[in-house]
Amino acid sequence: MPAQDHLVIFDTTLRDGEQSPGATMNKTEKLRIAKALEKLKVDVIEAGFAIASQGDFDAVKAIAESIKDSTICSLARALDKDIDRAAEAIQPALRGRIHTFIATSPIHMKHKLQMQPDDVVEQAVRAVKRARSHVDDVEFSCEDAGRSELDFLCRIIEAAIDAGARTINIPDTVGYAIPEQFGETIRQLFNRIPNADKAIFSVHCHNDLGLAVANSLAAVSQGARQVECTINGLGERAGNAALEEIVMAVHTRQDLFNIDTRIDTQHIVPASRLVSTITGFPVQPNKAIVGANAFAHESGIHQDGVLKHRETYEIMRAQDVGWHTNSLVLGKHSGRNAFRTRLLELGIQFETETELNEAFTRFKALADLKHEIFDEDLQAIASDTRQKEDIGRYGLVCMQVCSETGVVPKANLTLTVDGKEHKVDAEGSGPVDATFKAIESLVDSGCNLQLYSVNNITSGTDAQGEVTVRLERGGRIVNGVGADTDIIIASAKAYIEALNLISRGVRQHPQVADV
């Protein structure tokens, strides 16, 4: 196997993570996450699928122009048009990579590609060579490798390496693998492919059976030296291997893996919260590493042990992954320059002075309500400001909600539709129900409410509440997020943002197009 002094972390939050239903991000949001990944010292950022849409192309190019310390990658099918578009998007990057793929399992070749194995090998070689004509750094993936025949994998990988691929990715695309079996597959590939020492072997595992991280680590133990993963395990269906779990498992168990990553682990929690805020996917409290309960101890026995010696019940320090490092940052007496400086430190930069002024106004208003302003509050303010600047069909002007014991709750709202104000009211089983019904009495969206979730952004009774609303219409799913110290107002903001998202055009992903 090739010499490699560290485990390469390939983050695909902006590509595969974005394929989570409702997790679509705009260019500005992708840039914010990319800057957080750069601060995290991620080796490779898969910025998107450049051929998917003009928006995806623009986001990949903007990230390639802005990010200096990470390799910028774009995905491409094994098609000339995909590869050329990817090359164009990553052209500004200091270090660019094209990641091309084709399916290799019998079921995919027969039913999806409708191609013979010989033709698949030929197309893979042609794609790698074309990608190499643009860049030196080419990655080749065997889609659905987890269900592919080992003999065929050996054949196509050997040909791809000969054609110029320097990273070979073995994806468990449908989450079918079991750790022992998947690790053995990696071992066999190293033993049977004559030129295996000329490439870095990578894995990309999905979590359909809850084994994405376990499968990835099994592969690392057998010589894989790149892991493809996402912040918070975000991804389509049950998600991908979680970056934070991979990184901390390898870091904590050096006795087993004898290799580490270059990740600056103190930025893990801030990155997790940023991705959660932007995508509207809350992190469950018992989520490893980044969940609110990850370092909390309820049991008296555990508490006593930790107080006597932390390592009795903690295998990591909370501070090492970014917990409890962000104390009071700003307050109501802080000035505009201090506000701007802290935002820049968090990787948040507004494109216009108008946006910055709007965010500063929101910050001052929040500071009058809260004594302590934390980084998470600032991230929520930034997201809320950008949602307001990104004008949609619907907007909230003001609202009044009455909720009293023994009285049916009622909501009175003033909304804008295409710039024109309308007053609406409705009753409901609770204040949130009344608010949503009032909005629907005007817009009649035809949407189904799939999820309503409330999370506190920081601790304390004066914390901002963050509400996620997931709407579905015609098979399309979107997530709207709203933040406010008043949960009912946050709920209205989230519902309206979701309506604005679903009223926009649908982006078609090329993976559903004909090959």
C-alpha positions in Angstrom: 0.0 0.0 0.0 1.2 3.6 -0.6 3.1 5.5 2.0 0.9 8.1 3.6 1.7 10.1 6.8 -1.9 11.0 7.7 -5.5 10.0 7.0 -7.0 12.3 4.4 -10.3 13.8 5.4 -12.5 14.4 2.3 -15.6 16.4 3.3 -18.6 16.0 1.0 -21.1 18.0 3.1 -21.5 20.5 0.3 -22.2 17.7 -2.3 -23.5 14.5 -0.8 -24.7 16.2 2.3 -26.7 18.6 0.3 -28.6 15.6 -1.2 -30.5 15.2 2.1 -34.1 16.1 1.4 -34.6 19.8 2.1 -30.9 20.5 2.7 -30.2 22.5 -0.5 -27.9 25.4 0.1 -27.4 28.6 -1.9 -23.9 29.9 -2.9 -23.5 32.2 0.1 -24.4 29.4 2.6 -22.0 27.0 0.8 -19.2 29.6 1.1 -19.8 30.0 4.8 -19.6 26.2 5.3 -16.5 25.9 3.1 -14.7 28.6 5.2 -15.6 26.6 8.3 -14.2 23.5 6.7 -11.0 25.3 5.8 -10.7 26.5 9.4 -11.2 22.9 10.4 -8.2 22.0 8.2 -10.2 19.6 6.0 -7.8 18.2 3.3 -10.3 18.0 0.5 -13.7 19.8 0.1 -16.1 18.3 -2.4 -17.8 21.6 -3.3 -20.5 20.3 -5.5 -21.6 18.7 -8.7 -20.7 21.4 -11.3 -22.9 20.0 -14.0 -26.0 19.8 -11.8 -27.1 23.4 -12.3 -25.8 26.9 -12.9 -26.2 27.5 -9.1 -24.0 24.4 -8.3 -21.4 25.5 -10.9 -21.3 29.1 -9.5 -20.9 27.7 -5.9 -18.0 25.4 -6.8 -16.3 28.2 -8.7 -16.8 30.7 -5.8 -15.4 28.2 -3.3 -12.4 27.5 -5.6 -11.7 31.2 -5.7 -12.0 31.8 -2.0 -10.5 28.7 -0.3 -6.7 28.5 -0.2 -5.8 25.8 2.3 -7.9 22.9 1.1 -8.1 21.0 -2.2 -11.3 21.9 -4.0 -13.1 19.0 -5.7 -16.1 18.7 -8.1 -17.9 15.5 -8.8 -18.5 14.4 -12.4 -20.0 11.4 -14.1 -17.8 9.5 -16.5 -19.0 11.8 -19.3 -17.0 14.4 -21.2 -19.5 17.2 -20.6 -19.5 16.5 -16.8 -15.7 16.4 -16.6 -15.2 19.5 -18.7 -17.7 21.4 -16.6 -16.0 20.3 -13.4 -12.6 21.4 -14.7 -14.0 24.8 -15.5 -15.5 25.2 -12.1 -12.4 24.3 -10.1 -10.0 26.1 -12.4 -9.4 29.0 -10.0 -8.4 26.7 -7.1 -4.8 26.6 -5.9 -5.3 22.8 -5.7 -8.1 21.3 -7.7 -9.4 17.7 -8.0 -11.9 16.1 -10.4 -13.8 13.2 -8.9 -15.3 11.0 -11.6 -17.4 7.9 -11.1 -19.3 5.1 -12.8 -21.4 2.2 -11.3 -19.7 -1.2 -11.1 -22.2 -3.5 -9.4 -24.1 -6.0 -11.6 -27.5 -4.5 -10.6 -26.4 -1.0 -11.5 -24.6 -1.9 -14.8 -27.6 -4.0 -16.0 -30.6 -1.8 -14.8 -29.2 1.7 -14.6 -26.4 2.0 -17.1 -27.6 -0.8 -19.4 -24.0 -1.5 -20.3 -21.7 -4.5 -20.5 -18.8 -4.7 -18.1 -16.2 -4.3 -20.9 -17.9 -1.0 -21.9 -18.0 0.2 -18.3 -14.2 -0.3 -18.0 -13.6 1.4 -21.3 -15.7 4.4 -20.3 -14.0 4.6 -16.9 -10.6 4.7 -18.5 -11.7 7.4 -21.0 -13.1 9.5 -18.2 -10.0 9.3 -16.1 -7.8 10.2 -19.0 -10.0 13.2 -19.9 -9.9 14.4 -16.3 -6.1 14.0 -16.3 -6.0 16.3 -19.3 -7.3 19.0 -17.1 -5.7 18.3 -13.7 -3.1 16.1 -12.1 -5.3 15.2 -9.1 -8.0 12.8 -10.3 -10.2 10.5 -8.1 -12.1 7.6 -9.5 -15.1 6.0 -7.7 -16.7 2.6 -8.3 -20.3 3.4 -7.5 -22.0 0.7 -5.5 -18.7 -1.0 -4.8 -20.3 -2.6 -1.7 -22.3 -4.8 -4.0 -19.8 -5.2 -6.8 -18.0 -8.4 -7.7 -14.4 -8.4 -6.4 -12.8 -9.6 -9.6 -14.5 -6.8 -11.6 -13.4 -4.2 -9.0 -9.8 -5.4 -9.3 -10.0 -5.1 -13.1 -11.5 -1.7 -13.3 -9.4 -0.2 -10.5 -6.2 -1.4 -12.1 -7.3 0.1 -15.4 -8.2 3.4 -13.7 -4.9 3.7 -11.9 -3.0 3.0 -15.2 -5.1 5.7 -16.8 -3.9 8.3 -14.2 -6.3 8.1 -11.2 -4.3 8.8 -8.0 -7.2 8.3 -5.6 -9.4 5.2 -5.8 -12.7 5.4 -3.9 -14.6 2.4 -2.8 -18.1 3.6 -1.9 -20.7 1.6 0.0 -23.3 3.6 -1.9 -26.4 1.9 -0.4 -25.1 1.2 3.1 -25.0 -2.6 2.5 -21.6 -3.5 3.9 -20.7 -5.0 7.3 -17.5 -3.9 8.9 -15.6 -7.2 8.9 -16.6 -7.9 5.3 -15.9 -4.4 4.1 -12.4 -4.4 5.7 -11.7 -7.7 4.0 -12.7 -6.2 0.7 -10.1 -3.4 1.1 -7.4 -5.9 2.1 -8.1 -8.1 -0.9 -7.9 -5.1 -3.3 -4.5 -4.2 -2.0 -3.3 -7.8 -2.3 -4.8 -8.4 -5.8 -4.3 -5.2 -7.7 -0.7 -5.0 -9.0 -0.5 -1.2 -9.1 -2.4 -0.5 -5.9 0.7 1.1 -4.4 0.3 4.0 -7.0 -2.9 5.3 -5.5 -4.5 6.3 -2.3 -7.5 4.1 -1.5 -10.6 5.9 -0.1 -13.9 4.9 1.3 -17.3 6.5 1.2 -19.9 4.8 3.4 -23.6 5.4 3.8 -25.5 4.8 7.0 -28.5 2.8 6.0 -27.7 0.1 8.6 -26.1 2.5 11.0 -22.6 1.2 10.1 -21.1 4.0 8.0 -18.5 5.0 10.6 -17.8 1.4 11.6 -17.3 0.4 7.9 -15.0 3.4 7.3 -12.8 2.6 10.3 -12.6 -1.1 9.3 -11.3 0.1 5.9 -8.8 2.4 7.6 -7.5 -0.5 9.6 -6.8 -2.4 6.4 -5.0 0.5 4.7 -7.5 3.0 3.3 -6.0 6.4 3.7 -8.8 8.7 2.8 -12.3 8.8 4.3 -15.2 10.6 2.7 -17.5 12.0 5.3 -19.8 14.9 6.2 -20.4 17.2 9.2 -23.1 15.7 11.5 -23.3 12.6 9.1 -25.5 14.7 6.8 -26.5 13.0 3.6 -29.2 11.3 1.5 -31.4 8.7 3.1 -29.8 7.8 6.5 -26.7 9.9 5.8 -23.0 9.5 5.5 -20.2 8.7 7.9 -19.9 11.5 10.3 -16.6 13.5 10.0 -16.5 14.3 13.8 -16.9 10.6 14.7 -14.2 9.4 12.2 -11.7 12.1 13.3 -12.1 11.6 17.0 -12.2 7.8 16.8 -8.8 7.8 14.9 -7.4 10.5 17.2 -8.6 8.7 20.4 -7.6 5.2 19.4 -4.0 5.8 18.2 -3.1 2.5 19.8 -5.1 0.7 17.0 -4.9 3.0 14.0 -1.4 4.4 14.3 -2.3 7.3 12.0 -4.0 10.6 12.6 -5.7 13.4 10.7 -4.7 17.0 10.2 -8.1 18.2 11.5 -8.1 21.1 14.1 -10.6 19.4 16.4 -11.4 22.5 18.4 -13.5 23.7 15.4 -15.6 20.6 15.2 -18.5 21.9 17.4 -18.7 25.3 15.7 -18.7 23.7 12.3 -21.4 21.3 13.4 -23.7 24.1 14.6 -23.1 26.1 11.5 -24.2 23.2 9.2 -27.2 22.5 11.5 -28.3 26.1 11.3 -27.9 26.5 7.6 -29.5 23.1 6.6 -32.2 23.1 9.2 -31.2 19.6 10.4 -31.0 19.7 14.2 -28.4 17.6 16.0 -29.9 15.1 18.3 -28.9 15.5 21.9 -27.3 12.1 22.2 -25.3 12.4 19.0 -21.6 11.4 19.5 -19.1 14.3 19.8 -21.4 17.2 18.9 -24.7 16.4 20.6 -25.7 18.5 23.6 -25.4 15.4 25.9 -22.1 14.1 24.5 -20.2 15.3 27.6 -23.1 15.5 30.1 -23.3 13.2 33.1 -26.6 12.5 34.9 -25.6 9.4 36.9 -24.4 10.2 40.4 -21.7 7.5 40.1 -20.5 9.0 36.8 -20.5 12.6 38.3 -18.6 11.5 41.3 -16.0 9.7 39.1 -15.5 12.6 36.8 -15.1 15.0 39.7 -12.4 12.8 41.1 -10.6 12.0 37.8 -12.1 13.1 34.5 -10.8 10.1 32.5 -12.9 7.7 34.6 -15.9 8.4 32.4 -14.6 10.6 29.6 -12.3 9.4 26.8 -12.0 12.9 25.3 -11.9 16.4 26.6 -14.9 18.5 25.7 -12.7 21.5 25.0 -10.7 19.5 22.4 -13.7 19.4 20.1 -14.9 22.9 20.7 -17.3 22.6 23.7 -17.3 25.4 26.3 -14.7 27.4 24.4 -17.1 30.1 23.3 -17.9 32.1 26.5 -19.3 35.6 26.4 -18.3 37.2 23.1 -20.2 40.5 22.7 -22.8 42.5 24.6 -25.1 45.5 24.2 -22.1 47.9 24.6 -20.1 46.3 21.9 -19.4 48.4 18.8 -19.9 47.8 15.1 -16.2 47.1 14.5 -16.1 44.5 17.3 -19.2 42.9 15.8 -17.7 42.8 12.3 -14.4 41.4 13.6 -16.0 38.5 15.5 -18.1 37.6 12.5 -15.0 37.4 10.4 -13.4 35.2 12.9 -16.4 32.9 12.6 -16.0 32.9 8.8 -19.1 35.1 8.3 -18.7 37.9 5.8 -21.5 40.0 4.3 -21.4 41.0 0.7 -22.8 44.5 1.3 -22.7 47.1 4.0 -26.5 47.0 4.0 -26.5 43.4 5.1 -23.9 44.2 7.8 -25.9 47.1 9.1 -29.1 45.0 9.2 -27.2 42.2 11.1 -25.8 44.8 13.5 -29.3 46.2 14.2 -30.5 42.7 14.9 -27.5 42.1 17.2 -28.3 45.3 19.2 -32.0 44.3 19.5 -31.0 40.9 20.8 -28.4 42.3 23.2 -31.2 44.3 24.8 -33.1 41.1 25.4 -30.1 38.9 26.4 -27.2 39.7 28.7 -24.9 37.2 27.0 -24.4 37.0 23.2 -22.7 33.8 22.1 -21.2 32.7 18.8 -24.2 30.6 18.1 -26.4 33.7 18.5 -24.2 35.5 15.9 -24.6 32.6 13.5 -28.3 32.7 13.8 -28.4 36.5 13.3 -26.3 36.1 10.2 -28.6 33.4 8.8 -31.7 35.4 9.6 -30.3 38.5 8.0 -29.4 36.7 4.8 -32.9 35.1 4.7 -34.4 38.6 4.8 -32.0 40.0 2.1 -32.9 37.0 -0.1 -36.3 38.4 -0.8 -39.0 35.8 -1.5 -42.7 35.9 -2.2 -43.7 35.9 1.4 -42.7 38.0 4.4 -43.7 38.6 8.0 -44.4 42.2 9.0 -45.8 41.8 12.4 -47.9 39.3 14.5 -50.0 39.1 17.7 -50.9 35.8 19.3 -53.3 35.2 22.2 -52.9 32.1 24.3 -54.9 31.9 27.5 -56.2 29.1 29.7 -59.7 28.2 28.7 -59.6 30.3 25.5 -59.0 29.0 22.0 -55.6 30.4 20.9 -55.8 33.0 18.1 -53.1 34.5 15.8 -53.3 37.8 14.0 -50.6 38.4 11.4 -49.6 41.0 8.8 -47.9 39.3 5.9 -46.5 40.5 2.6 -47.2 38.6 -0.7 -45.2 39.9 -3.6 -44.6 43.1 -1.7 -48.3 43.8 -0.9 -49.5 43.6 2.8 -52.3 41.4 3.9 -53.9 41.0 7.4 -54.9 37.5 8.3 -56.1 35.7 11.5 -57.0 32.1 12.5 -57.7 30.0 15.5 -55.9 26.8 16.4 -55.2 24.1 19.0 -52.2 26.1 20.2 -50.4 29.4 19.3 -48.2 27.7 16.7 -51.1 25.9 15.1 -53.1 29.1 14.9 -50.1 30.9 13.4 -49.6 28.3 10.7 -53.3 28.2 9.9 -53.4 32.0 9.6 -50.5 31.9 7.1 -52.2 29.1 5.1 -55.5 31.0 5.0 -53.7 33.5 2.8 -51.2 31.5 0.8 -53.1 28.2 0.4 -49.8 26.5 -0.4 -51.0 22.9 -0.6 -48.0 21.8 1.4 -47.8 19.0 4.0 -46.1 19.8 7.3 -43.6 16.9 7.8 -41.6 18.2 10.7 -41.8 20.9 13.4 -38.7 21.0 15.6 -37.7 23.5 18.3 -34.1 23.8 19.7 -32.5 26.3 22.0 -29.4 27.9 20.3 -27.7 28.5 23.7 -28.6 27.7 27.3 -30.8 29.8 29.6 -34.4 30.9 29.6 -33.4 34.0 27.5 -31.9 31.9 24.8 -32.9 32.3 21.2 -35.1 29.5 20.0 -34.4 27.9 16.6 -37.3 26.4 14.8 -37.1 24.0 11.9 -40.2 23.5 9.6 -40.1 20.9 6.9 -42.7 21.1 4.2 -43.5 18.8 1.3 -45.3 19.4 -1.9 -45.4 17.3 -5.0 -42.5 15.1 -3.8 -40.3 18.1 -3.1 -39.1 18.7 0.5 -37.7 21.9 2.0 -36.5 23.0 5.4 -37.2 26.4 6.7 -35.4 27.8 9.8 -36.3 30.7 12.0 -34.6 32.1 15.2 -36.0 34.4 17.8 -36.2 34.8 21.6 -39.9 34.3 21.0 -40.7 30.8 19.9 -43.9 31.7 18.1 -42.2 34.4 16.0 -39.4 31.9 15.2 -42.0 29.4 14.1 -43.7 32.0 11.8 -40.3 32.9 10.3 -39.4 29.2 9.7 -42.8 28.5 8.1 -42.5 31.5 5.8 -38.9 30.7 4.8 -40.0 27.1 3.9 -42.8 28.6 1.7 -40.3 30.8 0.0 -38.0 27.9 -0.7 -40.7 25.7 -2.1 -42.1 28.5 -4.3 -38.7 28.6 -6.2 -37.7 26.3 -9.1 -36.7 22.7 -8.5 -33.1 21.9 -9.1 -32.6 18.6 -10.9 -29.6 16.5 -9.8 -27.7 14.9 -12.6 -27.7 11.5 -10.9 -31.3 11.2 -11.8 -30.6 12.1 -15.5 -29.9 9.6 -18.2 -26.3 8.4 -18.5 
